[in-house]
Structures are given as C-alpha cells and as structure tokens.
C-alpha cells in the first residue's frame, strides 16, 4: 500500500513539475513582446495569433494590425515570435545596413526534398555569398541578350496558339492557360537552353512540378499551415505531401539526366549563353585544409539545387506578374492604349529588340511597377534574425521571424495617395522623387535581392509587346472584378484571368 502511495505521489509531483515548467515557459514566451515593449495582438497559448486568420484575407489581417499597432507589430505563429515591419526606413536597416543580422531568408515551403538542402536561399555567410556570385553571373547584359533571343521564339509560339484558339473557338478565354505554357517554355528554352526535343519531353513535367510545389506551400493547404506553425510536426505531415513529392522526384531525375548530357567544356565555347551553362562552368574560390585558396566548380548537388529553384520555385512570381498585368490592361483600356503607343514609338516594327531596347519602354515599366504595387506578389520580405540587435529602439532577438510587410506599405495613403487607384505615374521620375527608396520592394532589396528579376521583367515586356501589337484586350462577362486572389505561396489570381481579345489587323 505504501509503495502504491509512493508511486502515485511521485507521478503527481512529476506531473505538477512538468505543468509548472510548461506554464513558466509559455508565460515567459507569450510575454516576450510586452517585455520588449513591442505592441501587437494578444496571443493565445499554443496557437499564438494564427486563429485570427481563420476565414479572413491574410493581407487584410496584416493591414488591420498595422493600422492598430503601428510600424512594428509583434505576434506569434504558434510558438514562433514574429515581427511585422511596416516602415521603409526600418526595411532599409534590416535588408542593407544590418544585413549580417538578417542574412537568413526564412523558408516558406515547409516540405523539403533533395536537393533543397543545397539551395542558395537556405545558406548564409560565406557559403551563401559564393553561391549568389555564381548565380548573379547568369544575368549579365550579354547573357540576357542571348537568352532573350530564345524568348522571342517562345513568345511567337504563344501568340500563334492564341490566334489558333480564336479561329477555332472564341475571342473570350482564360489567358492563364497560355501564359503558363509561355512562362515555362521560356524558362526551359532561355535559362536551360533546351532544344525542341528536350522541351517536348520536359515542359509538362516541369509545369506539373511547379503547380504541385505551389499547391503544397499554399495558404489554403492545411498541412502546410500546420507544418509552418509547428515545425516539429513536419516529419509526420510530410508523409501526406505525396503529389508534391512524386512530381519533385520526377523533376530531379530529369535534371540528373540533363546534367549527364551536358559537356561543360562544350558549353564554355558557347560563351555561357544561359543559366545552366554558368552553373556548369563558373568556379568559386575556397580555402582548403592547408589554408590555400583554390578554385572549384559547383558540386552536382549545388547545381541540382539551382536548377530546381530556377524551374520550380521561381515559376510563380513571373506567372503571377503576367496574369495581373494583363488584367490591369484589360480594365484600364486607356492605359493599354498608351502602352501600345509607346511600343510603336520606341520600337517601331522591330519584333525582336535587344535587352537595351526594351529599357526604352519606360511607360510600360511604370505600368508593371504599379501592377506589382496593387498586387503584391510577394506580400512580405521574410528574414530570420541571426543575432540580437536593436533598430530604431526596437529589440530583435536571435530566432525572431521578421517580415517586412510590402502589402501594408503599398497601401499606406501617406506613402501612396489614393492607394486603391491604379496610377502608373506614381513610378515616373517625378513620382518617385520624394518617396522613400525602400517603399517599393517587389523583388526584395540589398544583397539578397532576387538575382533573376531583370530577366523576368524583360520576359514580361516581350510577351506584352507581342500581345498588344496584335490584340486589344478587354473584359467580358467572366472577367472577375475585383479579381479574386490566393496565396500559393505568393499572391496570384485564384481562378485565372478571363479576357476578350480582338484582332487589331482584321
């Protein structure tokens, strides 16, 4: 009897001790922002503030927090302390001046498979710098011009497919279906230098992988939401990520075959005219065990990681920009006509302008920038704090998830008057003059700025140039106004973009 009592007492003591430890930990955790004097919504134990997003537009939740709590807002994603930054000046401090304390780009795709561990976005310090140097060399003006030569072929194929659809079916269509194919074929032909045979073998495979990867990381995917909020559950939840895993593995096999077929020495003779050529031939400097500096090529794993990132992870950004831009041109026909007029004034009948020629389309640049403001494809620039630091009186602790909320900055009437209106002139020289340079961050800023943004903008310009030379773009009964959107994982149209095309040459 005494032994039973002793065991019972011991268990009760252990349970009370465990409860006390958990209570103290959670009390300390959820009082963290109060201690640091950072305002924000009151968290609920275990859940933090994630329940506030149920059934709501996440971007509107962030906007409401910004209006209520100001430029800095602390909240909890489960057990993870997060800080939202709604201020361009603090964005500058984080992305540039104190970059060493925020050099880690937080992962927004919770389910990882080989070769994700070798991805440059997951590296930091010297390893990250070496990888970024190699990738940056893929987007020099000379290489861009060579890649754009292949974009023109793809854009012509896209327009021809649209023309064929108009002849057989209808003037009214979901342009997203054509833009998807164009964007993926552009990546395959221009960046990976595929011939027609390789393109035919891989395009649909890559498209499927990009779609599944984005669905897997979507805000609408409850598995991904749980994994992001409670990383400890990821190994269990990952077992249900079957479609994404299977398509991922098929793409990896395709890349392995591609690397086996490529001859690096032969690619050198082609003057490195694509991303894959640079990955195979560019060297990085490293210090060996004897402290001697030596050159080495990227490992197979590193090359694989770059290829996967180029084809799959970068797909959504360019795709969404094309969709949103076509939508805005359809509902603002006066702006569309101004873009068309500029194309003919600056380029004449030149169907294949150089990268430098495309830079003369300054009004189109303004329209693209305003599209990215109204539709923030990357609603926030996310970093993980790697060292304790202080910025403008705010204390940041190692491990904090820091989000520079571009969506709230773009909607701030003090920065962008009448933010709900589509006004391209905001991005004229005069319009930008008095605005903080970090009030517009469509591709990030600082050392971790997206290296492929110049190619993406040039690709989009080429497609729009080809489209507007041949068609007038209008809305019709199926065009959603306003356009429904989703986070998958970046902001994109939920149901595609339905427009009516009228042939200007009939």
C-alpha positions, 0 to 999 in steps of 0.5 A: 500500500505504501509503495502504491502511495509512493508511486502515485505521489511521485507521478503527481509531483512529476506531473505538477513539475512538468505543468509548472515548467510548461506554464513558466515557459509559455508565460515567459514566451507569450510575454516576450513582446510586452517585455520588449515593449513591442505592441501587437495582438494578444496571443493565445497559448499554443496557437499564438495569433494564427486563429485570427486568420481563420476565414479572413484575407491574410493581407487584410489581417496584416493591414488591420494590425498595422493600422492598430499597432503601428510600424512594428507589430509583434505576434506569434505563429504558434510558438514562433515570435514574429515581427511585422515591419511596416516602415521603409526606413526600418526595411532599409536597416534590416535588408542593407545596413544590418544585413549580417543580422538578417542574412537568413531568408526564412523558408516558406515551403515547409516540405523539403526534398533533395536537393533543397538542402543545397539551395542558395536561399537556405545558406548564409555567410560565406557559403551563401555569398559564393553561391549568389556570385555564381548565380548573379553571373547568369544575368549579365547584359550579354547573357540576357541578350542571348537568352532573350533571343530564345524568348522571342521564339517562345513568345511567337509560339504563344501568340500563334496558339492564341490566334489558333484558339480564336479561329477555332473557338472564341475571342473570350478565354482564360489567358492563364492557360497560355501564359503558363505554357509561355512562362515555362517554355521560356524558362526551359528554352532561355535559362536551360537552353533546351532544344525542341526535343528536350522541351517536348519531353520536359515542359509538362513535367516541369509545369506539373512540378511547379503547380504541385510545389505551389499547391503544397506551400499554399495558404489554403493547404492545411498541412502546410499551415500546420507544418509552418506553425509547428515545425516539429510536426513536419516529419509526420505531415510530410508523409501526406505531401505525396503529389508534391513529392512524386512530381519533385522526384520526377523533376530531379531525375530529369535534371540528373539526366540533363546534367549527364548530357551536358559537356561543360567544356562544350558549353564554355565555347558557347560563351555561357549563353544561359543559366545552366551553362554558368552553373556548369562552368563558373568556379568559386574560390575556397580555402582548403585544409592547408589554408590555400585558396583554390578554385572549384566548380559547383558540386552536382548537388549545388547545381541540382539545387539551382536548377530546381529553384530556377524551374520550380520555385521561381515559376510563380512570381513571373506567372503571377506578374503576367496574369495581373498585368494583363488584367490591369490592361484589360480594365484600364483600356486607356492605359493599354492604349498608351502602352501600345503607343509607346511600343510603336514609338520606341520600337517601331516594327522591330519584333525582336529588340535587344535587352537595351531596347526594351529599357526604352519602354519606360511607360510600360515599366511604370505600368508593371511597377504599379501592377506589382504595387496593387498586387503584391506578389510577394506580400512580405520580405521574410528574414530570420534574425541571426543575432540580437540587435536593436533598430530604431529602439526596437529589440530583435532577438536571435530566432525572431521571424521578421517580415517586412510587410510590402502589402501594408506599405503599398497601401499606406495613403501617406506613402501612396495617395489614393492607394486603391487607384491604379496610377502608373505615374506614381513610378515616373521620375517625378513620382518617385522623387520624394518617396522613400527608396525602400517603399517599393520592394517587389523583388526584395532589396540589398544583397539578397535581392532576387538575382533573376528579376531583370530577366523576368521583367524583360520576359514580361515586356516581350510577351506584352509587346507581342500581345498588344501589337496584335490584340486589344484586350478587354473584359467580358462577362467572366472577367472577375472584378475585383479579381479574386486572389490566393496565396500559393505561396505568393499572391496570384489570381485564384481562378485565372484571368478571363479576357476578350481579345480582338484582332487589331489587323482584321 
